[in-house]
Amino acid sequence: MEIIIRCVILSFLLSVSCKLFFDTLLPKRSFRFRWLRHLALPTFMAGLLLIAFTPIPPFIFQPVRFVLVILLTSLLYYEVSAVRSLAFSILLCSIYWITSAFLISALYLFPPPLRENANGTAEYITDSIFLCLILVFHFRFKGHSGKWLSLSWFPVSLFPLLSIIIILSASMISESQDAGSRQATFITVSGFAVINVCYFYFISQILDKEEEARRLRLVHEQTQNQMALYRSMQKSYDLQRRQLHDYKNQLGCIQGMLEEGQAQNALSYVSRLTGTLSQSDGLINTGHDVVNIILNRKYQESAEKGITMTLMLNDLSALSISEEEIVILLGNLLDNAIAACEKLDSHRIIRFKMTLEKGQLILSVHNPVKEPVLIKDNRVVSRERRGPRHGIGLMNVDSVIRKHGGDSVIKYDNGWFYFSAIIP
């Protein structure tokens, strides 16, 4: 009974650590029944208990079982590819085995009586320290999972895999060494643990630099979009001034016709003038000035390029997103859709929806594409060599959505590209 309780406690500590690690890095999968999302912890625990109550394989293969359990569970409950999940599982395993090896090598430095007394609590200490390390990792990178997802799986997994092999080798050797050799093993393991800490520190610094570079690109694009908005507003105001300038002449002409008794000609002139004014006025009115300007500009641009744009809108006057963020969202999404439709010979259509419903902004853009779109981890993967700005637009859109606590989904299906988002 004591062994069962011990295994349950240790499996629970490890399961909490594993779940916290993947919660920090990856979005959870959506299930038809929402309660299924809460089964990740029991599944981690069931897998670890299976390891605890099955025959122990050769020492060098013990991490393989751990990695397999973590890999399969993460694939079930998190939105991640198999390769990236394997890389993160190896990374998690390496952290655990380095922690365990450090404590074991330290334990072998104790005299035999003390070593035997400490053996009973060594696993509890290891799992507790491991949980503390994962908590530090969680609070360090909480809300910044995109940094790790942007890394290639190769550097994420190669060094941790090498760490596991070296640590396991050192641990096996330490069991048959004398006191002096065990001290050397402890120093070796400690040094290698320090190297790993430095490795993760430098990765963290690289991620911070990349995040800062991406933030600067975002600011640059915000400035460009803002300037485009100002130019569009200036163009609209210039047109209104020209129209106002002509009103006196037009009214004078109508007055002259009426004074000369040419009522029919005056009515005909007024009818033509009304038609001209209605064409020049904004066709779209959502109650939000910036949204109106952008949508009217993109609608006219689409019409000039032979692209049909269907709109589903409602009153957006209560929209609380900043003007700069609205420009980023609508500018990038509609520019991408227009560019995709320009490549088509026929069936050029953009279906756009932007509505406020029950305190949430519903935003979607659907458009046909000429070639299939490869999507991985909710990101578009380019098949071509593009400039450094390729993909920045959708990344900026995603940044705005996540900043406001929203979620977005992109997919390709049967010749159509779909983007949908919900923002509280």
Disulfide bonds with the S-S distance in Angstrom:
none
